[in-house]
Amino acid sequence: MTIEDRDNAYLVTHALAKDTLSRIRDVETEQVSFRKGLVKLGRICGYEIIDGRMETEYVEIETPLEPTMGERVRGLDDVVIINVLRAATPFVEGLLKAFPRARQGVISASRDEEAGRDEDGSFPITVDYVKLPEIHEEDTVIVADPMLATGSTMCTVLDHVIEDAAAEPENLIVLSAVSAPEGLLRVDEAVPQADLLTVSIDDHLDDDGFIVPGLGDAGDRAFRTT
């Protein structure tokens, strides 16, 4: 198992995940390689979720020679992936390689950086668009955003997901590439039923609420908007 329990979060420790994250952190990594890296990281994390959070069942199969017993993953048709626009788009593309039949939702949410951080360290959040599939109790819901900084955006997104759900899903997973301790704590306190899964728990947030060492603005780097 390459998922480790780290108090209020779970850490993906797969060697390829760490290698890929190190490559996209590099300031010299240009747009195409950065996007491909996020896709690859999403795929690896998807496989880790399958291995660490989903069960298998024995089934009888007929090979060209004789019947035998095999194992199949349960619940692959009961996966919902929520794309937190826009930075999560390549990340979700990778997840879909692991969960090709997943139902998808989209939430466009962003923090108001001009307003500055509140006294508790959070940002005001603007939600421009929400489109979610119906969520059932047998579902595994993965809310993907490569950066979990203050946790302000994620808490707002999770409020929409929980409010919109027809039932509490079997698994609610918050997936990020890099996270700040402050954000993990905020989301864990606000939504304790969610499992927080990340490839790296970074050192801290700077005064502007950016993850240090981080990887820069994932949206800008992926879509070349700077």
C-alpha positions as CSV (number, residue, x, y, z in Angstrom):
1,M,0.0,0.0,0.0
2,T,1.4,3.4,-1.0
3,I,-1.1,5.5,0.9
4,E,0.0,6.6,4.4
5,D,-2.1,7.9,7.2
6,R,-0.9,11.4,8.3
7,D,-3.2,12.4,11.1
8,N,-5.9,14.5,9.4
9,A,-4.8,13.5,5.8
10,Y,-3.6,10.6,3.7
11,L,-0.4,10.8,1.7
12,V,0.2,9.2,-1.7
13,T,3.8,7.9,-1.5
14,H,4.0,6.0,-4.8
15,A,7.4,6.6,-6.3
16,L,6.0,7.7,-9.6
17,A,3.7,10.2,-8.0
18,K,6.6,11.7,-6.1
19,D,8.8,11.8,-9.3
20,T,6.0,13.4,-11.3
21,L,5.3,16.0,-8.7
22,S,9.0,16.9,-8.5
23,R,9.1,17.4,-12.2
24,I,6.1,19.7,-12.4
25,R,7.3,21.8,-9.4
26,D,10.4,22.8,-11.4
27,V,10.1,26.4,-12.6
28,E,11.8,25.3,-15.9
29,T,8.9,22.9,-16.7
30,E,7.0,24.5,-19.5
31,Q,3.2,24.4,-20.2
32,V,2.9,21.2,-22.2
33,S,5.1,19.2,-19.8
34,F,3.3,20.7,-16.8
35,R,-0.1,19.7,-18.2
36,K,1.1,16.2,-19.1
37,G,2.5,15.9,-15.6
38,L,-0.8,16.8,-14.0
39,V,-2.6,14.3,-16.2
40,K,-0.1,11.6,-15.2
41,L,-0.4,12.5,-11.5
42,G,-4.2,12.3,-11.7
43,R,-3.9,8.8,-13.3
44,I,-1.5,7.6,-10.6
45,C,-3.7,8.9,-7.8
46,G,-6.8,7.3,-9.4
47,Y,-5.0,3.9,-9.4
48,E,-4.0,4.5,-5.7
49,I,-7.6,5.2,-4.8
50,I,-8.7,2.0,-6.5
51,D,-6.1,0.0,-4.6
52,G,-6.6,1.7,-1.3
53,R,-10.3,2.5,-1.1
54,M,-12.1,0.1,-3.3
55,E,-12.8,-3.6,-2.7
56,T,-12.6,-6.5,-5.1
57,E,-14.9,-9.5,-5.6
58,Y,-14.3,-13.0,-6.9
59,V,-16.0,-13.8,-10.1
60,E,-16.1,-16.9,-12.3
61,I,-14.7,-16.4,-15.7
62,E,-14.2,-18.6,-18.8
63,T,-10.8,-18.6,-20.3
64,P,-10.1,-20.1,-23.7
65,L,-9.0,-23.3,-21.9
66,E,-11.2,-23.7,-18.8
67,P,-13.2,-21.9,-16.2
68,T,-11.4,-20.2,-13.4
69,M,-11.9,-17.6,-10.6
70,G,-10.8,-14.1,-11.0
71,E,-11.1,-10.8,-9.1
72,R,-12.8,-7.6,-10.3
73,V,-12.9,-4.2,-8.6
74,R,-16.3,-3.3,-7.1
75,G,-17.9,0.1,-7.6
76,L,-16.1,1.3,-10.7
77,D,-19.5,2.2,-12.2
78,D,-20.3,4.2,-9.0
79,V,-17.7,6.9,-9.1
80,V,-18.3,10.6,-9.3
81,I,-15.5,13.0,-10.1
82,I,-15.9,16.7,-9.4
83,N,-13.7,19.1,-11.4
84,V,-12.9,22.3,-9.5
85,L,-12.3,24.6,-12.5
86,R,-10.0,25.4,-14.0
87,A,-6.8,24.1,-12.6
88,A,-8.2,20.6,-12.0
89,T,-9.0,20.0,-15.7
90,P,-5.8,18.1,-16.6
91,F,-5.8,16.5,-13.2
92,V,-9.3,15.1,-13.8
93,E,-8.2,14.0,-17.3
94,G,-5.8,11.7,-15.6
95,L,-8.3,10.5,-13.1
96,L,-10.6,9.5,-16.0
97,K,-8.0,7.1,-17.3
98,A,-8.4,5.2,-14.0
99,F,-12.2,5.7,-13.9
100,P,-13.3,5.9,-17.5
101,R,-17.0,5.4,-16.7
102,A,-17.2,8.0,-13.9
103,R,-20.0,10.5,-13.8
104,Q,-18.6,14.0,-13.8
105,G,-19.5,17.3,-12.1
106,V,-18.1,20.8,-12.5
107,I,-17.9,23.6,-10.0
108,S,-16.3,26.9,-11.0
109,A,-15.1,28.5,-7.7
110,S,-12.3,31.0,-7.1
111,R,-11.1,33.0,-4.2
112,D,-11.2,36.8,-4.1
113,E,-7.6,37.6,-3.6
114,E,-8.2,41.4,-3.9
115,A,-10.4,41.2,-0.8
116,G,-7.6,39.6,1.2
117,R,-7.8,37.0,3.8
118,D,-10.2,37.1,6.7
119,E,-9.1,37.1,10.3
120,D,-9.3,33.3,10.4
121,G,-7.0,33.1,7.3
122,S,-9.7,32.2,4.8
123,F,-10.6,34.0,1.6
124,P,-14.1,35.0,0.3
125,I,-15.1,32.5,-2.4
126,T,-17.0,33.2,-5.6
127,V,-18.9,30.4,-7.2
128,D,-19.9,31.0,-10.8
129,Y,-21.2,27.7,-12.0
130,V,-22.3,24.4,-10.5
131,K,-23.4,21.3,-12.5
132,L,-23.4,18.0,-10.6
133,P,-24.7,14.5,-11.3
134,E,-27.0,12.8,-8.8
135,I,-25.0,11.3,-6.0
136,H,-26.1,8.1,-4.3
137,E,-25.1,6.3,-1.1
138,E,-23.1,3.6,-3.0
139,D,-20.9,6.2,-4.8
140,T,-17.3,7.1,-4.4
141,V,-17.1,10.9,-4.9
142,I,-13.7,12.4,-5.7
143,V,-13.4,16.2,-5.5
144,A,-10.2,17.1,-7.4
145,D,-8.2,20.3,-7.1
146,P,-4.4,20.2,-7.5
147,M,-3.8,22.9,-4.9
148,L,-5.3,22.8,-1.4
149,A,-4.0,26.1,0.2
150,T,-6.2,27.8,2.7
151,G,-9.0,25.3,2.2
152,S,-11.5,28.2,1.6
153,T,-12.4,27.1,-2.0
154,M,-12.6,23.4,-1.1
155,C,-14.9,24.0,1.9
156,T,-17.2,26.0,-0.3
157,V,-17.1,23.4,-3.1
158,L,-17.8,20.6,-0.5
159,D,-20.8,22.6,0.8
160,H,-22.3,22.5,-2.7
161,V,-21.5,18.8,-3.2
162,I,-23.1,17.8,0.2
163,E,-26.1,20.0,-0.2
164,D,-26.8,18.7,-3.7
165,A,-26.3,15.0,-2.9
166,A,-29.3,12.8,-2.8
167,A,-27.6,10.7,-0.1
168,E,-24.3,10.6,1.8
169,P,-21.9,8.8,-0.5
170,E,-20.0,5.7,0.7
171,N,-16.7,7.5,0.1
172,L,-16.0,11.3,-0.1
173,I,-12.4,12.0,-1.1
174,V,-10.7,15.3,-1.5
175,L,-7.8,14.9,-3.8
176,S,-4.9,17.3,-4.3
177,A,-1.4,17.3,-5.6
178,V,0.0,19.7,-3.0
179,S,-1.5,20.8,0.3
180,A,-0.8,23.2,3.1
181,P,-1.2,22.1,6.7
182,E,-3.6,25.1,7.3
183,G,-5.9,24.0,4.5
184,L,-5.9,20.4,5.5
185,L,-6.9,21.4,9.0
186,R,-9.6,23.7,7.9
187,V,-11.3,21.2,5.5
188,D,-10.9,18.4,8.1
189,E,-12.7,20.5,10.7
190,A,-15.4,21.7,8.4
191,V,-16.1,18.3,6.6
192,P,-14.8,15.5,8.9
193,Q,-16.5,12.8,6.8
194,A,-14.2,13.6,3.9
195,D,-10.9,11.7,3.4
196,L,-8.2,14.2,2.4
197,L,-5.7,12.6,0.0
198,T,-2.6,14.4,-1.3
199,V,0.7,13.7,-2.9
200,S,2.6,16.3,-0.7
201,I,2.0,18.2,2.5
202,D,4.0,21.3,2.0
203,D,5.6,23.5,4.6
204,H,3.3,26.5,5.0
205,L,1.3,29.3,3.4
206,D,2.9,32.7,2.7
207,D,1.3,36.0,3.6
208,D,-0.7,36.0,0.4
209,G,-2.1,32.5,1.0
210,F,0.1,30.7,-1.5
211,I,1.6,27.2,-0.8
212,V,5.3,27.2,0.0
213,P,7.2,25.6,-1.7
214,G,4.2,24.7,-3.8
215,L,4.3,24.6,-7.6
216,G,3.1,28.1,-8.5
217,D,-0.4,28.8,-9.9
218,A,-1.4,25.5,-11.4
219,G,-4.1,27.0,-13.6
220,D,-1.8,29.6,-15.1
221,R,1.0,27.1,-15.7
222,A,-1.3,24.6,-17.3
223,F,-3.2,27.0,-19.5
224,R,-0.3,29.5,-20.1
225,T,-2.2,32.5,-18.9
226,T,0.7,34.4,-17.5
